[in-house]
């Protein structure tokens, strides 16, 4: 049984694990990002070339799961841009994920509010992206009603937009994730409270892959830290590493456990307020089963190199995800 489960089998991680990308309901642990000075001089020069001016000041961004440098760069001509940079020395997979994000950001249609990609750098094992700077801040947590309404509208814009055909299918992204119950069964680690339903859950998570198909633009990684509130009150969605084609309701369902931790209300309340497409009951049940199994299984794995907050966040999300799954199973009879 995963070590962080109670003896009775219920998911009950300690409160310090309720972390949303470095921000928690209590006292947040902070992700240690590399400083700007750790980015090699040739890469910094290439970033300046993409930006179109020399850098006058650097304002790093804290938090998140990535060890990459991330921050606002103020330029000598008075403009500002936002940049990210990382190498395999920080985490072997981080350059791949940043390349995915840059490819995804360049594919987002203009109808979806996001930060425009200005250019990329890929040299000497380092990957960097330069984006238009979005003046704003992270949402207030717990969520305020007006900001959450704007956030729903911004995220739903993707679900109402036809995705470019070259994007990967969401089902292929989820195929790598929705194997948690199967893995727990194979390792004889299904929590006691769920053991009698284990085979049902394995079947449901497999069914989830048949539900995710569609031609809508899907972010697949929505959380408060990937949303920026502008001074005008608009919300911009960033960090498109998993940009896909899929069902228009996927983002709200996958976001719902984190949204509950962020103080945005229960998944049922979030779906009731969601302005976009909504899933059929059987699709919702299968997808939540896949999501809960993913968080439950991955939350018990060792921390990835250089990313010490990831597993605690997955364990935190497992709590509302499992509770939601239990309610859905009860309603389904």
Secondary structure, 3 states (H helix, E strand, C coil): CCCCECCCCCECCCHHHCEECCEECCCCCCCCCCCHHHCCHHHHHHHHHHHCCCEEEEEECCCCCCCCEEEEEEECCCCEEEEEEEECCCCCCHHHHHHHHHHHHCCCCCCCCCCCEEEEEEECCEEEEEEECCCEEECCCCCCHHHHHHHHHHHHHHHCCECCCCCCEHHHHHHCCCCHHHHHHHCCCCCHHHHHHHHHHHHHHHHHHHHCCCCEEECCCCCHHHEEEECCCCEEECCCCCCEEECCCHHHHHHHHHHHHCCCCCHHHHHHHCCCCCCCHHHHHHHHHHHHHHHHHHCCCCCECCECCHHHHHHHHHHHHHHHHHHHHHHHC
